[in-house]
Structures are given as structure tokens and as C-alpha cells.
Amino acid sequence: MTSGKLGIGLYGTNGHQVQGLVNGHADAELVAVSAFGGRPLPTQAGDVPRYQTLDELLADDRVDVVSLCSPRRADQASDAVRAMRAGKHAYGEKPSALTEAGLDAIVAACEETGCQYHEMGGTGFEQPYNAARECVASGAIGDVVQVLAQKCYPWGDWRPADEALDGGLALQVGVYPVRFVEIVAGVAVTDMQIRETTFGNDHPNSECRRAVSMIMTLANGGLASAVCNYLNPAKQLAWGYEIVRIFGTRGIVETDALRKSARLLRDGKDPLDLDTEAPCPSWFDRVIGAFVGREPLPLSLGEELSASRWTIRAKAAV
């Protein structure tokens, strides 16, 4: 850190890149970008260098953290390993890798270099899911028996025909329901199967799936199921239309991202709206705090990468 702040370098624009989150941040500043094309940067960023390659970015001594939205998701695991071997922390768009070997290489690089890696994966700690997570953790619904989740995005002919670019529907969207199960419902997945279809994709030479169905077995003996698709007709209301229901032995917690709401249902009582306005730190702030050594994340690296690992494993078995 040359200015008392972490120097953030952005690599690629293929995903939820963090230039807006870095802008004005108390502990981080944007110092360089690469493979960014002509994309605009926040005015507060000033005149930062625009490199063409990842190697150029890694050679910049002001860069402490590389935020990866790699042009090809299939390359991102090796990009993360290169960043850590260059002495940089890495923060990666999901899925962090397209193979389990890629995930294992990331974990090994952390152990080898002492650098940290984290995934853009904090949905369960942001509202309305944080309120639901806290409610379930309090024991209000008893033991979790079943979870039902959906994640629905709009379709468009701009969706990548080649799954190597973004991981495809099962990997880049399927991680969300697994996180809902493991982080919000608080139960680990022990087995997972998926089925996927290109039905509804009328673009020739495109392998882009329109829908994926998922079923999971949980560590406590419970079950979970989910649907992911590119069938959202209400993108003006919510780009990612999400619903989660967690069924327990004593009640139900359900969330509706469209309404930014969460509520608790129990026998003999009126539904209770949970406080989804309660402030909670963003995942990006938590990650920056971990990078500067202020406070560790609430998940181990294995727990962070679990959703990616299970979707990768289930996809490979199709």
C-alpha cells in the first residue's frame, strides 16, 4: 500500500467488475486497469494507466489486489494463480474456475504464496438474505428440512454461445441457489445433480442453456431443489428474479428479491416481516477488511468456494 489504501487493479470486464465499489472507498483505491477497452472509470479514479495484458498489470508495484472478471472465465483460475504468485491478492468473479482442478490450484496458490483469494460471493450476507439467514440461525423455524430456490435472468442473443466465456447457466447462475442453501439456510450440501436444456434457444451454433434444474441432498438429511433460467420477463423490475423458501420443522422463512422482502411463517401466528432494512456491511467491504487484516471473513475459503465446487461437480456428471 503506497497511500495507506489498498491499490486495486481491475482485469477484464466480463462480470460484476468493482470500479464503482472502489470509488471513494476508505481502504482501497483504483490504481490500474487491464483488458478494459474503452470502458469509463469513475471520475475520482483520476488518470489511471490502462494496460493491455494481465502481465503488465501484475508488474505494477502499486497493485495490491487484482479484481478478476477475466475475458474468458475458463482462464480465470490460472489468472488468479498468476496474480498470487506475483504477490497480489485476488478477488474473482464467480465461478472462480470451470473445473475442480482449477479450484484446487487457487487453494494451493493461497497456501504457497500467503496471498488471499476471495470470490464475489456475498449474496447471503446482503439483504434481504441476511435477515433470512439470521432468522434461520436463531432457530425460529427449527431444523431445516427442505429448501426451494429460483434464480431467473433475462434472455438475449448476447448470451455467450460458448460456455467457456462465462461458465454457462449451470455454473455462473447455479452458484446462487447453492449459496442460498449453504449460507442462508445454513446446511451443507453433500450431493447434487443437475439437468439442463437448450430448449427455447433458437440461435444456431449456440450451446447456451435456457434452463437448469437442480436437486441437492443436505448434510442434516434434508433436501433442496432449485431452478435457474434465462426466462425473466420482468427485467425492468429485477434483473435477477429470485425467490427462496426455507422449510423447517417449526416454520418457514421466505424471501422475495423483487420486493426486497423476507418473512417468517409459524403455526397460529400472523406472518412476521423481517427487517430487511437493517444495515449490514457489503461483501466487498468485508473482503477489503480481510485483505487489510482488520477482520476475517465469516466463511473459510473452502466454504466460499463450495457453491462453485458443487456446481462444477454436478455439471461434469451430466
Contacts in CASP RR format, 6 or more apart in sequence:
PFRMAT RR
TARGET T0000
AUTHOR 0000-0000-0000
METHOD contacts of the structure
MODEL  1
MTSGKLGIGLYGTNGHQVQGLVNGHADAELVAVSAFGGRPLPTQAGDVPR
YQTLDELLADDRVDVVSLCSPRRADQASDAVRAMRAGKHAYGEKPSALTE
AGLDAIVAACEETGCQYHEMGGTGFEQPYNAARECVASGAIGDVVQVLAQ
KCYPWGDWRPADEALDGGLALQVGVYPVRFVEIVAGVAVTDMQIRETTFG
NDHPNSECRRAVSMIMTLANGGLASAVCNYLNPAKQLAWGYEIVRIFGTR
GIVETDALRKSARLLRDGKDPLDLDTEAPCPSWFDRVIGAFVGREPLPLS
LGEELSASRWTIRAKAAV
1 7 0 8 1.000
1 64 0 8 1.000
2 61 0 8 1.000
2 62 0 8 1.000
3 29 0 8 1.000
5 25 0 8 1.000
5 26 0 8 1.000
5 27 0 8 1.000
5 28 0 8 1.000
5 29 0 8 1.000
6 27 0 8 1.000
6 28 0 8 1.000
6 29 0 8 1.000
6 64 0 8 1.000
6 65 0 8 1.000
6 288 0 8 1.000
6 291 0 8 1.000
6 292 0 8 1.000
7 28 0 8 1.000
7 29 0 8 1.000
7 30 0 8 1.000
7 31 0 8 1.000
7 62 0 8 1.000
7 63 0 8 1.000
7 64 0 8 1.000
7 65 0 8 1.000
8 18 0 8 1.000
8 22 0 8 1.000
8 28 0 8 1.000
8 29 0 8 1.000
8 30 0 8 1.000
8 31 0 8 1.000
8 63 0 8 1.000
8 64 0 8 1.000
8 65 0 8 1.000
8 67 0 8 1.000
9 30 0 8 1.000
9 31 0 8 1.000
9 32 0 8 1.000
9 33 0 8 1.000
9 34 0 8 1.000
9 57 0 8 1.000
9 60 0 8 1.000
9 63 0 8 1.000
9 65 0 8 1.000
9 66 0 8 1.000
9 67 0 8 1.000
10 17 0 8 1.000
10 18 0 8 1.000
10 19 0 8 1.000
10 30 0 8 1.000
10 32 0 8 1.000
10 33 0 8 1.000
10 34 0 8 1.000
10 36 0 8 1.000
10 66 0 8 1.000
10 67 0 8 1.000
10 69 0 8 1.000
11 33 0 8 1.000
11 34 0 8 1.000
11 35 0 8 1.000
11 54 0 8 1.000
11 57 0 8 1.000
11 66 0 8 1.000
11 67 0 8 1.000
11 68 0 8 1.000
11 69 0 8 1.000
11 70 0 8 1.000
11 79 0 8 1.000
12 33 0 8 1.000
12 34 0 8 1.000
12 35 0 8 1.000
12 36 0 8 1.000
12 68 0 8 1.000
12 69 0 8 1.000
12 70 0 8 1.000
12 71 0 8 1.000
13 35 0 8 1.000
13 36 0 8 1.000
13 37 0 8 1.000
13 39 0 8 1.000
13 69 0 8 1.000
14 69 0 8 1.000
14 70 0 8 1.000
14 71 0 8 1.000
14 72 0 8 1.000
14 73 0 8 1.000
14 93 0 8 1.000
14 165 0 8 1.000
14 166 0 8 1.000
15 69 0 8 1.000
15 93 0 8 1.000
15 166 0 8 1.000
16 69 0 8 1.000
16 93 0 8 1.000
16 120 0 8 1.000
17 67 0 8 1.000
17 69 0 8 1.000
17 93 0 8 1.000
18 67 0 8 1.000
18 91 0 8 1.000
18 284 0 8 1.000
19 30 0 8 1.000
19 33 0 8 1.000
19 41 0 8 1.000
19 42 0 8 1.000
19 45 0 8 1.000
20 42 0 8 1.000
21 282 0 8 1.000
21 284 0 8 1.000
22 28 0 8 1.000
22 29 0 8 1.000
22 30 0 8 1.000
22 42 0 8 1.000
22 45 0 8 1.000
23 30 0 8 1.000
23 42 0 8 1.000
23 44 0 8 1.000
23 45 0 8 1.000
24 42 0 8 1.000
24 44 0 8 1.000
25 288 0 8 1.000
27 288 0 8 1.000
27 289 0 8 1.000
27 292 0 8 1.000
28 65 0 8 1.000
28 288 0 8 1.000
29 45 0 8 1.000
30 41 0 8 1.000
30 42 0 8 1.000
30 45 0 8 1.000
30 48 0 8 1.000
31 48 0 8 1.000
31 60 0 8 1.000
31 62 0 8 1.000
31 63 0 8 1.000
32 48 0 8 1.000
32 49 0 8 1.000
32 50 0 8 1.000
32 51 0 8 1.000
32 57 0 8 1.000
32 60 0 8 1.000
32 62 0 8 1.000
32 63 0 8 1.000
33 39 0 8 1.000
33 41 0 8 1.000
33 48 0 8 1.000
33 49 0 8 1.000
33 50 0 8 1.000
33 51 0 8 1.000
33 57 0 8 1.000
34 50 0 8 1.000
34 51 0 8 1.000
34 52 0 8 1.000
34 53 0 8 1.000
34 54 0 8 1.000
34 56 0 8 1.000
34 57 0 8 1.000
35 51 0 8 1.000
35 52 0 8 1.000
35 53 0 8 1.000
35 54 0 8 1.000
35 70 0 8 1.000
35 71 0 8 1.000
36 50 0 8 1.000
37 50 0 8 1.000
38 50 0 8 1.000
41 48 0 8 1.000
49 60 0 8 1.000
51 57 0 8 1.000
51 60 0 8 1.000
54 66 0 8 1.000
54 79 0 8 1.000
54 82 0 8 1.000
54 83 0 8 1.000
57 63 0 8 1.000
57 66 0 8 1.000
58 66 0 8 1.000
58 82 0 8 1.000
58 83 0 8 1.000
58 86 0 8 1.000
58 88 0 8 1.000
59 86 0 8 1.000
63 88 0 8 1.000
64 88 0 8 1.000
64 89 0 8 1.000
64 291 0 8 1.000
65 88 0 8 1.000
65 89 0 8 1.000
65 90 0 8 1.000
65 91 0 8 1.000
65 291 0 8 1.000
66 79 0 8 1.000
66 80 0 8 1.000
66 83 0 8 1.000
66 88 0 8 1.000
66 89 0 8 1.000
66 90 0 8 1.000
66 91 0 8 1.000
67 90 0 8 1.000
67 91 0 8 1.000
67 92 0 8 1.000
68 76 0 8 1.000
68 79 0 8 1.000
68 80 0 8 1.000
68 83 0 8 1.000
68 90 0 8 1.000
68 91 0 8 1.000
68 92 0 8 1.000
68 93 0 8 1.000
69 92 0 8 1.000
69 93 0 8 1.000
70 76 0 8 1.000
70 79 0 8 1.000
70 93 0 8 1.000
71 165 0 8 1.000
72 164 0 8 1.000
72 165 0 8 1.000
73 93 0 8 1.000
73 95 0 8 1.000
73 98 0 8 1.000
73 164 0 8 1.000
73 165 0 8 1.000
73 166 0 8 1.000
73 167 0 8 1.000
73 171 0 8 1.000
73 172 0 8 1.000
74 98 0 8 1.000
74 164 0 8 1.000
74 165 0 8 1.000
74 167 0 8 1.000
76 92 0 8 1.000
76 93 0 8 1.000
76 96 0 8 1.000
76 97 0 8 1.000
77 96 0 8 1.000
77 97 0 8 1.000
77 98 0 8 1.000
77 99 0 8 1.000
77 102 0 8 1.000
77 103 0 8 1.000
77 105 0 8 1.000
77 106 0 8 1.000
78 102 0 8 1.000
78 105 0 8 1.000
79 90 0 8 1.000
80 90 0 8 1.000
80 92 0 8 1.000
80 96 0 8 1.000
80 106 0 8 1.000
80 109 0 8 1.000
80 117 0 8 1.000
81 105 0 8 1.000
81 106 0 8 1.000
81 109 0 8 1.000
83 89 0 8 1.000
83 90 0 8 1.000
83 115 0 8 1.000
84 90 0 8 1.000
84 109 0 8 1.000
84 110 0 8 1.000
84 112 0 8 1.000
84 113 0 8 1.000
84 114 0 8 1.000
84 115 0 8 1.000
84 117 0 8 1.000
85 109 0 8 1.000
85 112 0 8 1.000
85 113 0 8 1.000
87 113 0 8 1.000
87 115 0 8 1.000
88 115 0 8 1.000
89 115 0 8 1.000
89 116 0 8 1.000
89 117 0 8 1.000
89 118 0 8 1.000
89 291 0 8 1.000
90 106 0 8 1.000
90 115 0 8 1.000
90 116 0 8 1.000
90 117 0 8 1.000
90 118 0 8 1.000
91 117 0 8 1.000
91 118 0 8 1.000
91 119 0 8 1.000
91 120 0 8 1.000
91 287 0 8 1.000
92 117 0 8 1.000
92 118 0 8 1.000
92 119 0 8 1.000
92 120 0 8 1.000
93 119 0 8 1.000
93 120 0 8 1.000
94 119 0 8 1.000
94 120 0 8 1.000
94 121 0 8 1.000
94 172 0 8 1.000
94 175 0 8 1.000
94 307 0 8 1.000
94 308 0 8 1.000
95 167 0 8 1.000
95 171 0 8 1.000
95 172 0 8 1.000
95 175 0 8 1.000
95 308 0 8 1.000
95 311 0 8 1.000
95 312 0 8 1.000
96 102 0 8 1.000
96 103 0 8 1.000
96 106 0 8 1.000
96 117 0 8 1.000
96 119 0 8 1.000
96 305 0 8 1.000
96 308 0 8 1.000
97 103 0 8 1.000
97 105 0 8 1.000
97 106 0 8 1.000
97 308 0 8 1.000
97 312 0 8 1.000
98 163 0 8 1.000
98 164 0 8 1.000
98 167 0 8 1.000
98 171 0 8 1.000
98 312 0 8 1.000
99 312 0 8 1.000
99 316 0 8 1.000
100 309 0 8 1.000
100 312 0 8 1.000
100 313 0 8 1.000
100 316 0 8 1.000
103 305 0 8 1.000
103 308 0 8 1.000
103 309 0 8 1.000
103 312 0 8 1.000
106 117 0 8 1.000
106 305 0 8 1.000
107 117 0 8 1.000
107 301 0 8 1.000
107 302 0 8 1.000
107 305 0 8 1.000
109 115 0 8 1.000
109 117 0 8 1.000
110 116 0 8 1.000
110 117 0 8 1.000
110 301 0 8 1.000
116 290 0 8 1.000
116 291 0 8 1.000
117 301 0 8 1.000
118 287 0 8 1.000
118 290 0 8 1.000
118 297 0 8 1.000
118 301 0 8 1.000
118 304 0 8 1.000
119 304 0 8 1.000
119 305 0 8 1.000
119 308 0 8 1.000
120 283 0 8 1.000
121 175 0 8 1.000
121 179 0 8 1.000
121 283 0 8 1.000
121 304 0 8 1.000
121 307 0 8 1.000
122 179 0 8 1.000
122 183 0 8 1.000
122 283 0 8 1.000
122 286 0 8 1.000
123 129 0 8 1.000
123 176 0 8 1.000
123 179 0 8 1.000
123 180 0 8 1.000
123 183 0 8 1.000
123 283 0 8 1.000
124 130 0 8 1.000
124 133 0 8 1.000
124 179 0 8 1.000
124 180 0 8 1.000
124 183 0 8 1.000
124 184 0 8 1.000
125 133 0 8 1.000
125 183 0 8 1.000
125 280 0 8 1.000
125 281 0 8 1.000
125 283 0 8 1.000
125 286 0 8 1.000
125 298 0 8 1.000
126 280 0 8 1.000
126 282 0 8 1.000
126 283 0 8 1.000
127 260 0 8 1.000
127 276 0 8 1.000
127 277 0 8 1.000
127 278 0 8 1.000
127 280 0 8 1.000
128 255 0 8 1.000
128 256 0 8 1.000
128 257 0 8 1.000
128 260 0 8 1.000
128 261 0 8 1.000
128 262 0 8 1.000
128 274 0 8 1.000
128 276 0 8 1.000
129 180 0 8 1.000
129 183 0 8 1.000
129 184 0 8 1.000
129 244 0 8 1.000
129 255 0 8 1.000
129 262 0 8 1.000
130 276 0 8 1.000
130 278 0 8 1.000
130 280 0 8 1.000
131 262 0 8 1.000
131 274 0 8 1.000
131 275 0 8 1.000
131 276 0 8 1.000
131 278 0 8 1.000
132 184 0 8 1.000
132 244 0 8 1.000
132 246 0 8 1.000
132 253 0 8 1.000
132 254 0 8 1.000
132 255 0 8 1.000
132 262 0 8 1.000
132 274 0 8 1.000
133 183 0 8 1.000
133 184 0 8 1.000
133 186 0 8 1.000
135 141 0 8 1.000
135 253 0 8 1.000
135 262 0 8 1.000
135 264 0 8 1.000
135 274 0 8 1.000
136 144 0 8 1.000
136 184 0 8 1.000
136 185 0 8 1.000
136 186 0 8 1.000
136 246 0 8 1.000
136 253 0 8 1.000
137 186 0 8 1.000
139 250 0 8 1.000
140 250 0 8 1.000
140 251 0 8 1.000
140 253 0 8 1.000
140 264 0 8 1.000
140 266 0 8 1.000
141 246 0 8 1.000
141 247 0 8 1.000
141 248 0 8 1.000
141 249 0 8 1.000
141 250 0 8 1.000
141 251 0 8 1.000
141 252 0 8 1.000
141 253 0 8 1.000
141 264 0 8 1.000
141 266 0 8 1.000
142 248 0 8 1.000
142 249 0 8 1.000
142 250 0 8 1.000
142 251 0 8 1.000
143 220 0 8 1.000
143 248 0 8 1.000
143 249 0 8 1.000
144 185 0 8 1.000
144 186 0 8 1.000
144 187 0 8 1.000
144 218 0 8 1.000
144 220 0 8 1.000
144 222 0 8 1.000
144 246 0 8 1.000
144 247 0 8 1.000
144 248 0 8 1.000
145 222 0 8 1.000
145 223 0 8 1.000
145 247 0 8 1.000
145 248 0 8 1.000
145 249 0 8 1.000
146 222 0 8 1.000
146 223 0 8 1.000
146 224 0 8 1.000
146 225 0 8 1.000
146 246 0 8 1.000
146 247 0 8 1.000
146 248 0 8 1.000
147 180 0 8 1.000
147 181 0 8 1.000
147 185 0 8 1.000
147 187 0 8 1.000
147 216 0 8 1.000
147 218 0 8 1.000
147 223 0 8 1.000
147 224 0 8 1.000
147 225 0 8 1.000
147 226 0 8 1.000
147 244 0 8 1.000
147 245 0 8 1.000
147 246 0 8 1.000
147 247 0 8 1.000
148 224 0 8 1.000
148 225 0 8 1.000
148 226 0 8 1.000
148 243 0 8 1.000
148 244 0 8 1.000
148 245 0 8 1.000
148 247 0 8 1.000
149 176 0 8 1.000
149 177 0 8 1.000
149 180 0 8 1.000
149 181 0 8 1.000
149 224 0 8 1.000
149 225 0 8 1.000
149 226 0 8 1.000
149 227 0 8 1.000
149 242 0 8 1.000
149 243 0 8 1.000
149 244 0 8 1.000
149 245 0 8 1.000
150 177 0 8 1.000
150 226 0 8 1.000
150 227 0 8 1.000
150 228 0 8 1.000
150 241 0 8 1.000
150 242 0 8 1.000
150 243 0 8 1.000
150 244 0 8 1.000
151 173 0 8 1.000
151 174 0 8 1.000
151 176 0 8 1.000
151 177 0 8 1.000
151 226 0 8 1.000
151 227 0 8 1.000
151 228 0 8 1.000
151 229 0 8 1.000
151 240 0 8 1.000
151 241 0 8 1.000
151 242 0 8 1.000
152 227 0 8 1.000
152 228 0 8 1.000
152 229 0 8 1.000
152 230 0 8 1.000
152 231 0 8 1.000
152 232 0 8 1.000
152 240 0 8 1.000
152 241 0 8 1.000
152 242 0 8 1.000
153 173 0 8 1.000
153 229 0 8 1.000
153 230 0 8 1.000
153 232 0 8 1.000
153 235 0 8 1.000
153 239 0 8 1.000
153 240 0 8 1.000
153 241 0 8 1.000
154 230 0 8 1.000
154 232 0 8 1.000
154 233 0 8 1.000
154 235 0 8 1.000
154 239 0 8 1.000
155 210 0 8 1.000
155 230 0 8 1.000
155 231 0 8 1.000
155 232 0 8 1.000
156 230 0 8 1.000
157 203 0 8 1.000
159 206 0 8 1.000
159 208 0 8 1.000
159 230 0 8 1.000
160 166 0 8 1.000
160 167 0 8 1.000
160 168 0 8 1.000
160 208 0 8 1.000
161 203 0 8 1.000
161 205 0 8 1.000
161 206 0 8 1.000
161 207 0 8 1.000
161 208 0 8 1.000
162 207 0 8 1.000
163 171 0 8 1.000
163 207 0 8 1.000
163 208 0 8 1.000
166 172 0 8 1.000
168 208 0 8 1.000
168 209 0 8 1.000
169 196 0 8 1.000
169 208 0 8 1.000
169 209 0 8 1.000
169 210 0 8 1.000
169 211 0 8 1.000
169 212 0 8 1.000
169 228 0 8 1.000
169 229 0 8 1.000
169 230 0 8 1.000
170 194 0 8 1.000
170 196 0 8 1.000
170 209 0 8 1.000
170 212 0 8 1.000
170 228 0 8 1.000
170 311 0 8 1.000
170 314 0 8 1.000
170 315 0 8 1.000
170 318 0 8 1.000
171 308 0 8 1.000
171 311 0 8 1.000
171 312 0 8 1.000
171 315 0 8 1.000
173 212 0 8 1.000
173 228 0 8 1.000
174 212 0 8 1.000
174 214 0 8 1.000
174 226 0 8 1.000
174 228 0 8 1.000
174 307 0 8 1.000
174 311 0 8 1.000
175 307 0 8 1.000
175 308 0 8 1.000
175 311 0 8 1.000
176 228 0 8 1.000
176 242 0 8 1.000
176 307 0 8 1.000
177 214 0 8 1.000
177 224 0 8 1.000
177 226 0 8 1.000
177 228 0 8 1.000
178 189 0 8 1.000
178 192 0 8 1.000
178 214 0 8 1.000
178 216 0 8 1.000
178 226 0 8 1.000
178 306 0 8 1.000
178 307 0 8 1.000
178 310 0 8 1.000
178 311 0 8 1.000
179 307 0 8 1.000
180 226 0 8 1.000
180 244 0 8 1.000
181 187 0 8 1.000
181 189 0 8 1.000
181 216 0 8 1.000
181 218 0 8 1.000
181 224 0 8 1.000
181 226 0 8 1.000
182 188 0 8 1.000
182 189 0 8 1.000
182 303 0 8 1.000
182 306 0 8 1.000
182 307 0 8 1.000
183 299 0 8 1.000
184 244 0 8 1.000
184 246 0 8 1.000
184 255 0 8 1.000
185 224 0 8 1.000
185 246 0 8 1.000
187 218 0 8 1.000
187 219 0 8 1.000
187 220 0 8 1.000
187 222 0 8 1.000
187 224 0 8 1.000
188 218 0 8 1.000
188 219 0 8 1.000
188 306 0 8 1.000
189 216 0 8 1.000
189 217 0 8 1.000
189 218 0 8 1.000
189 219 0 8 1.000
189 224 0 8 1.000
189 306 0 8 1.000
189 310 0 8 1.000
190 217 0 8 1.000
190 218 0 8 1.000
190 219 0 8 1.000
191 216 0 8 1.000
191 217 0 8 1.000
192 214 0 8 1.000
192 215 0 8 1.000
192 216 0 8 1.000
192 217 0 8 1.000
192 310 0 8 1.000
192 311 0 8 1.000
192 313 0 8 1.000
192 314 0 8 1.000
193 214 0 8 1.000
193 215 0 8 1.000
193 314 0 8 1.000
193 317 0 8 1.000
194 212 0 8 1.000
194 213 0 8 1.000
194 214 0 8 1.000
194 215 0 8 1.000
194 311 0 8 1.000
194 314 0 8 1.000
194 315 0 8 1.000
194 318 0 8 1.000
195 212 0 8 1.000
195 213 0 8 1.000
195 318 0 8 1.000
196 209 0 8 1.000
196 211 0 8 1.000
196 212 0 8 1.000
196 213 0 8 1.000
196 318 0 8 1.000
197 209 0 8 1.000
197 210 0 8 1.000
197 211 0 8 1.000
197 212 0 8 1.000
198 206 0 8 1.000
198 207 0 8 1.000
198 208 0 8 1.000
198 209 0 8 1.000
198 210 0 8 1.000
199 210 0 8 1.000
199 211 0 8 1.000
200 210 0 8 1.000
201 208 0 8 1.000
201 209 0 8 1.000
201 210 0 8 1.000
208 230 0 8 1.000
209 230 0 8 1.000
210 229 0 8 1.000
210 230 0 8 1.000
210 231 0 8 1.000
211 227 0 8 1.000
211 228 0 8 1.000
211 229 0 8 1.000
211 230 0 8 1.000
211 231 0 8 1.000
212 227 0 8 1.000
212 228 0 8 1.000
212 229 0 8 1.000
213 225 0 8 1.000
213 226 0 8 1.000
213 227 0 8 1.000
214 224 0 8 1.000
214 225 0 8 1.000
214 226 0 8 1.000
214 227 0 8 1.000
214 228 0 8 1.000
214 314 0 8 1.000
215 223 0 8 1.000
215 224 0 8 1.000
215 225 0 8 1.000
216 223 0 8 1.000
216 224 0 8 1.000
216 225 0 8 1.000
216 226 0 8 1.000
216 310 0 8 1.000
217 223 0 8 1.000
218 224 0 8 1.000
232 238 0 8 1.000
232 239 0 8 1.000
232 240 0 8 1.000
232 241 0 8 1.000
234 241 0 8 1.000
234 258 0 8 1.000
237 258 0 8 1.000
238 257 0 8 1.000
238 258 0 8 1.000
240 257 0 8 1.000
241 257 0 8 1.000
241 258 0 8 1.000
242 255 0 8 1.000
242 256 0 8 1.000
242 257 0 8 1.000
242 258 0 8 1.000
243 254 0 8 1.000
243 255 0 8 1.000
243 256 0 8 1.000
243 257 0 8 1.000
243 258 0 8 1.000
244 254 0 8 1.000
244 255 0 8 1.000
245 252 0 8 1.000
245 253 0 8 1.000
245 254 0 8 1.000
245 255 0 8 1.000
246 252 0 8 1.000
246 253 0 8 1.000
246 254 0 8 1.000
250 266 0 8 1.000
250 267 0 8 1.000
251 264 0 8 1.000
251 265 0 8 1.000
251 266 0 8 1.000
251 267 0 8 1.000
252 264 0 8 1.000
252 265 0 8 1.000
253 262 0 8 1.000
253 263 0 8 1.000
253 264 0 8 1.000
253 265 0 8 1.000
253 274 0 8 1.000
254 262 0 8 1.000
254 263 0 8 1.000
254 265 0 8 1.000
255 261 0 8 1.000
255 262 0 8 1.000
256 262 0 8 1.000
260 276 0 8 1.000
261 273 0 8 1.000
261 274 0 8 1.000
261 276 0 8 1.000
262 273 0 8 1.000
262 274 0 8 1.000
262 276 0 8 1.000
263 271 0 8 1.000
263 272 0 8 1.000
263 273 0 8 1.000
263 274 0 8 1.000
264 271 0 8 1.000
264 272 0 8 1.000
264 274 0 8 1.000
265 271 0 8 1.000
265 272 0 8 1.000
266 272 0 8 1.000
286 295 0 8 1.000
286 297 0 8 1.000
286 298 0 8 1.000
287 297 0 8 1.000
289 295 0 8 1.000
290 296 0 8 1.000
290 297 0 8 1.000
297 304 0 8 1.000
302 309 0 8 1.000
END
